[in-house]
């Protein structure tokens, strides 16, 4: 499958699972590098009712990663994070 030119690139994803149970995740976070307009987007999906999604744009990678780390730290007491960092296509 061909990659769309200008499509956002996934740089990191994390799933928050309840402690001690391998069940449906509580949260899903994604950090994407956006090509047009240039920047970064942090997407947070709440996977349990009320299901919601927030999208926040950042101008640079350090700001976006700092916000992502804040999400990880804030929710660390609610379960275990499973984090994936795919290799860039560049």
Kinemage of the C-alpha trace (Angstrom):
@kinemage 1
@onewidth
@group {chain A} dominant
@subgroup {mainchain}
@vectorlist {calphas} color= white
{ca unk a 1} P 0.000 0.000 0.000
{ca unk a 2} L 1.471 3.346 -1.026
{ca unk a 3} L 1.953 6.113 1.463
{ca unk a 4} L 0.076 9.341 0.719
{ca unk a 5} L 2.334 12.314 0.100
{ca unk a 6} L 1.902 14.782 2.931
{ca unk a 7} L 0.107 12.329 5.243
{ca unk a 8} L 0.894 12.709 8.961
{ca unk a 9} L 3.628 10.347 10.153
{ca unk a 10} L 3.128 8.390 13.381
{ca unk a 11} L 6.152 8.952 15.626
{ca unk a 12} L 4.905 7.404 18.890
{ca unk a 13} L 1.836 5.625 20.249
{ca unk a 14} L 0.937 4.552 23.768
{ca unk a 15} L -1.868 2.466 25.240
{ca unk a 16} L -2.789 2.720 28.920
{ca unk a 17} L -4.076 -0.605 30.271
{ca unk a 18} L -5.551 -1.101 33.765
{ca unk a 19} L -2.998 -2.517 36.219
{ca unk a 20} L -2.761 -6.278 36.313
{ca unk a 21} L -5.319 -6.866 33.578
{ca unk a 22} L -4.851 -7.272 29.855
{ca unk a 23} L -8.157 -5.751 28.838
{ca unk a 24} L -9.389 -2.924 26.687
{ca unk a 25} L -7.125 0.120 27.040
{ca unk a 26} L -8.256 3.162 28.989
{ca unk a 27} L -6.387 5.656 26.810
{ca unk a 28} L -4.663 5.720 23.452
{ca unk a 29} L -2.196 8.504 22.661
{ca unk a 30} L -0.555 9.219 19.321
{ca unk a 31} L 2.135 11.689 18.398
{ca unk a 32} L 2.161 12.526 14.701
{ca unk a 33} L 4.451 14.697 12.638
{ca unk a 34} L 2.294 16.806 10.335
{ca unk a 35} L 3.692 17.799 6.962
{ca unk a 36} L 1.268 20.517 5.837
{ca unk a 37} L 1.204 22.884 7.644
{ca unk a 38} L 4.415 21.779 9.344
{ca unk a 39} L 4.146 20.848 13.002
{ca unk a 40} L 3.202 18.101 15.429
{ca unk a 41} L -0.128 16.823 16.721
{ca unk a 42} L -0.840 15.011 19.976
{ca unk a 43} L -4.027 12.946 19.812
{ca unk a 44} L -5.550 11.527 23.004
{ca unk a 45} L -8.445 9.058 22.750
{ca unk a 46} L -10.392 8.089 25.870
{ca unk a 47} L -11.428 4.489 25.217
{ca unk a 48} L -13.994 4.149 28.009
{ca unk a 49} L -17.273 6.057 28.387
{ca unk a 50} L -17.559 8.909 27.863
{ca unk a 51} L -15.389 8.291 24.814
{ca unk a 52} L -13.698 11.489 23.681
{ca unk a 53} L -10.819 12.623 21.539
{ca unk a 54} L -8.614 15.682 21.890
{ca unk a 55} L -6.170 16.937 19.283
{ca unk a 56} L -3.537 19.511 20.153
{ca unk a 57} L -1.147 21.082 17.646
{ca unk a 58} L 2.455 22.041 18.447
{ca unk a 59} L 4.931 23.988 16.369
{ca unk a 60} L 7.953 21.884 17.291
{ca unk a 61} L 8.882 18.383 18.396
{ca unk a 62} L 10.257 19.289 21.862
{ca unk a 63} L 6.966 20.963 22.856
{ca unk a 64} L 4.921 18.036 21.561
{ca unk a 65} L 7.101 15.448 23.328
{ca unk a 66} L 6.953 17.413 26.600
{ca unk a 67} L 3.138 17.352 26.408
{ca unk a 68} L 3.185 13.630 25.633
{ca unk a 69} L 5.418 12.942 28.645
{ca unk a 70} L 3.012 14.958 30.786
{ca unk a 71} L 0.132 12.687 29.663
{ca unk a 72} L 2.212 9.578 30.460
{ca unk a 73} L 3.163 10.899 33.918
{ca unk a 74} L -0.325 12.144 34.807
{ca unk a 75} L -1.942 8.757 34.106
{ca unk a 76} L 0.855 6.464 35.330
{ca unk a 77} L -1.059 5.693 38.550
{ca unk a 78} L -4.045 4.382 36.551
{ca unk a 79} L -2.309 1.490 34.837
{ca unk a 80} L 0.598 0.355 32.694
{ca unk a 81} L 1.683 2.124 29.507
{ca unk a 82} L 2.627 0.145 26.404
{ca unk a 83} L 4.620 2.489 24.216
{ca unk a 84} L 5.685 1.986 20.601
{ca unk a 85} L 8.039 4.174 18.599
{ca unk a 86} L 7.941 3.160 14.930
{ca unk a 87} L 10.918 3.934 12.724
{ca unk a 88} L 10.363 6.949 10.465
{ca unk a 89} L 9.844 6.404 6.734
{ca unk a 90} L 12.228 9.263 5.874
